[in-house]
Amino acid sequence: MTSDELPDGVRLQKVLAKAGVASRRAAEELIVQGRVSVDGKTVRELGRRVDPDNAVIHVDGTRVIVREDLVYYALNKPKGVHSTMTDDQGRPCVGDYVRHRAERLFHVGRLDAETEGLLLLTNDGDLAHRLMHPSFHVPKTYLAEVDGLVARGLGKQLRAGVELEDGPVKVDAFRVKDMQAGRSLVEVVLHEGRKHIVRRLLAEVGHPVRKLVRTAVGDVQLGNPKPGALRRLTREEVGSLYRAVEL
């Protein structure tokens, strides 16, 4: 057992280096500069030891995940795949894409079988719970191909709110990306999580959805991976999700 691995904790700079924040020497500079906090208090002394399993560490205000057992992935869910980890009817499901992973993962929220795009998977229950709770207003961005040409005032109407059978809904942002041949391509941003909410909302205003892709959750972008591609989130992306839910 080395001096950095005593029972009373691990040196903070070693924890930061292992989390990929910076080299140990650069991490020491961050500490001296007062850019690192532990459990809400700024730390400047280099001898500080922490418990990586329980300490809440921020660098420049962004949460740093130091627990090695917590993992975070982005899946480009293909059309026709169900948002479940197993399916008793043998249908394609999200779990098919992570069966080789050692961790017991679960999906953060759902996309209906016909909707494609970004689905987050993790074993971090605290973060997942907050991301799914509407009170934290984490925006989700969708690209929808819809029937019909969108009228000029539709964005204003959607931002003001539309009444559905289970209550009103309004978008955080809306813009038209393209219109041609009786179809429109629109981007919708909202923090609602009700079932089929984007499809129901657009159908209610006269534009049934032909194709729907979720392109972002908070600051985490889908990008352009192949359908079914799985990637690990970067430290910056995980930090942005923690910041969005105030953890």
Solvent accessible surface area in square Angstrom, and as a share of the most:
residue,aa,sasa,rsa
1,M,174,0.78
2,T,80,0.47
3,S,71,0.46
4,D,17,0.09
5,E,82,0.37
6,L,73,0.36
7,P,125,0.78
8,D,103,0.53
9,G,8,0.08
10,V,31,0.18
11,R,70,0.26
12,L,0,0.00
13,Q,11,0.05
14,K,40,0.17
15,V,8,0.04
16,L,0,0.00
17,A,30,0.24
18,K,146,0.62
19,A,27,0.21
20,G,54,0.52
21,V,21,0.12
22,A,30,0.23
23,S,71,0.46
24,R,107,0.39
25,R,197,0.72
26,A,42,0.32
27,A,0,0.00
28,E,50,0.22
29,E,93,0.42
30,L,21,0.10
31,I,0,0.00
32,V,77,0.44
33,Q,93,0.41
34,G,21,0.20
35,R,102,0.37
36,V,1,0.00
37,S,22,0.14
38,V,3,0.02
39,D,89,0.46
40,G,69,0.66
41,K,156,0.66
42,T,80,0.46
43,V,2,0.01
44,R,144,0.52
45,E,93,0.42
46,L,66,0.33
47,G,45,0.43
48,R,80,0.29
49,R,49,0.18
50,V,7,0.04
51,D,66,0.34
52,P,34,0.22
53,D,91,0.47
54,N,113,0.58
55,A,14,0.11
56,V,49,0.28
57,I,0,0.00
58,H,38,0.17
59,V,13,0.08
60,D,88,0.45
61,G,55,0.53
62,T,29,0.17
63,R,40,0.15
64,V,2,0.01
65,I,33,0.17
66,V,19,0.11
67,R,92,0.34
68,E,122,0.55
69,D,75,0.39
70,L,24,0.12
71,V,3,0.02
72,Y,12,0.05
73,Y,6,0.02
74,A,5,0.04
75,L,1,0.00
76,N,15,0.08
77,K,0,0.00
78,P,23,0.14
79,K,119,0.50
80,G,30,0.29
81,V,7,0.04
82,H,43,0.19
83,S,6,0.04
84,T,37,0.21
85,M,47,0.21
86,T,98,0.57
87,D,26,0.14
88,D,143,0.74
89,Q,130,0.58
90,G,68,0.66
91,R,97,0.35
92,P,74,0.46
93,C,2,0.01
94,V,0,0.00
95,G,1,0.01
96,D,70,0.36
97,Y,65,0.25
98,V,10,0.06
99,R,140,0.51
100,H,134,0.60
101,R,81,0.29
102,A,110,0.85
103,E,54,0.24
104,R,210,0.77
105,L,11,0.06
106,F,63,0.26
107,H,27,0.12
108,V,12,0.07
109,G,21,0.20
110,R,155,0.57
111,L,8,0.04
112,D,39,0.20
113,A,23,0.18
114,E,87,0.39
115,T,2,0.01
116,E,37,0.17
117,G,0,0.00
118,L,1,0.00
119,L,0,0.00
120,L,7,0.03
121,L,1,0.00
122,T,4,0.02
123,N,38,0.20
124,D,8,0.04
125,G,40,0.38
126,D,104,0.54
127,L,1,0.01
128,A,1,0.01
129,H,112,0.50
130,R,69,0.25
131,L,4,0.02
132,M,93,0.42
133,H,78,0.35
134,P,76,0.48
135,S,67,0.44
136,F,55,0.23
137,H,108,0.48
138,V,3,0.02
139,P,50,0.31
140,K,26,0.11
141,T,21,0.12
142,Y,18,0.07
143,L,50,0.25
144,A,0,0.00
145,E,44,0.20
146,V,1,0.00
147,D,45,0.23
148,G,27,0.26
149,L,104,0.52
150,V,12,0.07
151,A,71,0.55
152,R,241,0.88
153,G,45,0.44
154,L,11,0.05
155,G,9,0.08
156,K,156,0.66
157,Q,89,0.40
158,L,0,0.00
159,R,112,0.41
160,A,83,0.65
161,G,30,0.29
162,V,14,0.08
163,E,115,0.52
164,L,10,0.05
165,E,144,0.64
166,D,74,0.39
167,G,17,0.16
168,P,90,0.57
169,V,4,0.02
170,K,121,0.51
171,V,6,0.04
172,D,67,0.35
173,A,43,0.33
174,F,19,0.08
175,R,132,0.48
176,V,62,0.36
177,K,91,0.38
178,D,61,0.32
179,M,88,0.39
180,Q,122,0.54
181,A,104,0.81
182,G,40,0.39
183,R,101,0.37
184,S,3,0.02
185,L,59,0.29
186,V,1,0.00
187,E,35,0.16
188,V,0,0.00
189,V,24,0.14
190,L,0,0.00
191,H,44,0.20
192,E,40,0.18
193,G,68,0.65
194,R,62,0.23
195,K,154,0.65
196,H,75,0.34
197,I,10,0.05
198,V,4,0.02
199,R,53,0.19
200,R,54,0.20
201,L,0,0.00
202,L,1,0.01
203,A,52,0.40
204,E,101,0.45
205,V,26,0.15
206,G,51,0.49
207,H,19,0.09
208,P,64,0.40
209,V,26,0.15
210,R,123,0.45
211,K,96,0.41
212,L,5,0.03
213,V,27,0.15
214,R,13,0.05
215,T,33,0.19
216,A,4,0.03
217,V,5,0.03
218,G,17,0.17
219,D,99,0.51
220,V,0,0.00
221,Q,104,0.46
222,L,22,0.11
223,G,50,0.48
224,N,157,0.81
225,P,46,0.29
226,K,163,0.69
227,P,97,0.61
228,G,16,0.15
229,A,37,0.29
230,L,38,0.19
231,R,86,0.31
232,R,135,0.49
233,L,15,0.07
234,T,67,0.39
235,R,77,0.28
236,E,108,0.48
237,E,31,0.14
238,V,8,0.05
239,G,0,0.00
240,S,11,0.07
241,L,2,0.01
242,Y,6,0.02
243,R,120,0.44
244,A,40,0.31
245,V,0,0.00
246,E,140,0.63
247,L,49,0.24
